[in-house]
Amino acid sequence: MKLFQKNVGEADRAVRIVLGLLLFGAILWGLVTDTIAWIVAIIGIAALATGIFGTCMLYTVLGINTHATKAKGKKKK
């Protein structure tokens, strides 16, 4: 099991980045305050990090891979 192997696909990454930015926007606009703001910030950081780096530890543990892998010159017979 490789921990830092890319396992998040392009669409998944885009959703995570947008979600992370929206969560931080909610904090900056004052829609979320107090203790909930800290929880939203942590979720936003996790979403942005996994979106930017393309690696999700939870996906690794659960065996999920949405990243498209290219076959390297091998053809099926």
C-alpha positions in Angstrom: 0.0 0.0 0.0 1.5 3.3 -1.1 0.4 6.1 1.1 1.1 9.1 -1.2 0.0 7.6 -4.5 -2.4 9.8 -6.4 -5.9 8.3 -6.0 -8.2 11.3 -6.5 -9.5 11.9 -10.0 -9.8 15.2 -11.9 -13.5 15.7 -11.3 -13.1 14.7 -7.6 -10.2 17.1 -7.2 -12.2 20.0 -8.7 -15.2 19.3 -6.4 -12.9 19.2 -3.3 -11.1 22.5 -4.2 -14.4 24.3 -4.8 -15.9 22.8 -1.6 -12.8 23.9 0.4 -13.0 27.4 -1.0 -16.8 27.7 -0.3 -16.2 26.5 3.3 -13.5 29.2 3.9 -15.8 31.7 2.2 -18.6 30.9 4.6 -16.2 31.6 7.5 -15.0 34.9 6.0 -18.5 36.1 5.2 -19.6 35.3 8.8 -22.1 32.6 7.9 -20.3 30.3 10.3 -19.0 31.4 13.7 -17.7 30.1 17.0 -16.9 26.4 17.4 -18.6 25.4 14.2 -16.2 27.7 12.3 -13.2 25.7 13.6 -14.8 22.4 12.4 -15.7 23.9 9.0 -12.1 25.2 8.7 -10.6 21.8 9.4 -12.9 20.2 6.8 -12.0 23.0 4.4 -8.3 22.5 4.9 -8.7 18.7 4.3 -10.8 19.3 1.2 -8.3 21.8 -0.3 -5.2 19.7 0.6 -6.6 16.5 -0.9 -7.8 18.4 -4.0 -4.4 20.1 -4.5 -2.2 17.1 -3.9 -4.5 14.5 -5.4 -4.1 12.1 -2.5 -6.7 11.1 0.0 -5.7 9.0 3.0 -9.2 7.8 3.6 -9.4 6.6 -0.1 -6.1 4.7 0.5 -7.5 2.9 3.6 -10.8 2.1 1.9 -9.1 1.0 -1.3 -10.9 3.6 -3.5 -9.2 5.1 -6.5 -10.9 7.7 -8.8 -7.6 8.7 -10.5 -7.5 7.5 -14.1 -4.4 5.5 -14.7 -2.9 5.0 -18.2 -1.8 1.6 -19.5 1.8 1.7 -20.4 2.1 0.2 -23.8 0.3 -3.1 -23.0 -2.5 -4.4 -25.1 -5.1 -7.0 -24.2 -5.3 -10.0 -26.4 
